[in-house]
Amino acid sequence: MDILIDNFLVLCFILILVTLIWWLWYEMQKQKRRRKRGAIVLRSSKASRSPQSRTSTKDSSIKRQLIGLLHGDRQAVERLIDSAQTRQPGKSQKWYEEKVLHDLDRDRR
């Protein structure tokens, strides 16, 4: 009788463990789907812009690098560039973008 109870408890423990592992796997897959969906929405919102706004927001390669470093946060990139322009006026747009990129790289070390 004791062996039967022991076996039943082991079986219950295994079932709980398998259920917990499945639940964790399921949650991870759900998070991956959310991230992919967010990236698709970001891409589709870019595609839905008018041709005029697409050409006016044509980003340089440096600005694209900045956007990538800040995980797609264009507003943060613009704030950093504006801040650099305020601190050191009279430079070219490319200079400000390079300055912000250099500062971000330096700060991440």
N, C-alpha and C positions, 0 to 999 in steps of 0.2 A: 504494500500500500504506500509506503514511504517513497519507493522508487517511482510510482505513478505520479505522486504529487511533485516530486523533484522534476520529472520529465515535463509535466504540465507547466511548471514555473519556468523552466528553461525555454520551452516553446513560446510562452507568453513574452519572455524577455527578447527572444529572437524576433518575434512579430513586431514588438514595439521598436526595436532597433531598425528593422527593415522599413517600417513606416516612417520613422524619423529621417532616415537617409533619403527615402523617396521624396519626402516633403521638402528637404533642403535642396535636392536636385530640382524639384519643380519651381521653387522660389528663384533659384539662380536662372533657370530658363526664362521665367517671367521677366526678370530684370533685363536679360539680354534682349528680349523682344521689345521692351520699352525703350531701350537705348537705340535699337535699330529704327523703331517707329519715330523717335525724336529726330534722328538723322534724316529720315525720309521727309518728314515735315519741313525740316530746315531746307533741304534741297528743293522741295516743291514750292516753298515760299519764295525762294530765289528765282525759280523758273516763272512764277506768276507775275513778276514785275514787268512793267512796260518796257519796250526797247529803249526808250529815252533814259529811264532810270538805270537800266543795266549798263549803259555806256557811261553814265555819270558816276556810277559806283564801281567802275572798273578798278580793281585793286592791283597795286604793284606786287611783285613777288615778295618783297619785304613785308608789306602789309598782310599778305596771305600767311606768311610765317608767324607774324604776331597774332593773327586770329587763331592760328593753330595752337600756339603756345597758351593762349587764353581760352582754349576749348570752345571756340566759336563765338566768344563774347565780343562782338564788334563795337558795342558801346564802350566797353572798357578800353579797347584799343584807341578809339577816338578820344576818350578822356585823357589817356596817357599822352597822346600826341598833342592835344590841346594844352596840357600842362607843360610839356616840353617847350611849346611855342611861347607860352607865357613867361617861362623862366629865361629863355634865350631867344628873343625875337630877331627877325631878320635873316633867318636861314631858309634853305629850300625844304620843300615837303619831304624829299628823299632823305635829307639830313636828319629831320625829326624822326622819321620812321627808323632809320639806322640807329639813332641815339636811343630810342625806346627799346629796340631789339637788344642793343648792347647792354642797357641797364637791366633788362629782364634776365638776360643770360648771366650777368654778373651777380644779380641777386639770388639766382637759383643755385649758385655754387656753394 
